[in-house]
Amino acid sequence: VRLQASGGGLVQSGGSLRLSCVASGTGASVDIMGWYRQAPGKQLELVATITAGGVAKYGDSMKGRFTISRDHGENTMYLHINNLKPEDTAVYYCNAQHNFKTYWGQGTKVTVSS
């Protein structure tokens, strides 16, 4: 499974952004897709995951401003972030769990200016 994330960039505080991730290399729906992020000097943290059936789970403190979604039956996933804050500045990584294996994308950088 190969993952390609996109949509990052420089955004002003209070703005919104939509990140996309496309999984390829499998003819089946990926079991679970998710977003993780790593801020400068901090550990990797879970943002949200979503199953092939559309069940979403969010990391602690991620509920409210973050919305994960997935095209029905497809391997394209989105993360919509509202009311961006400077502390959301991080590299956002796309993750997939499929057939008991874990895959990572290259990350897309989000920078929020105050």
Helices and strands as residue ranges (DSSP letters): E 2-6, E 9-12, E 17-24, E 32-38, E 45-51, E 56-58, E 66-70, E 76-81, G 86-88, E 90-98, E 101-104, E 108-113
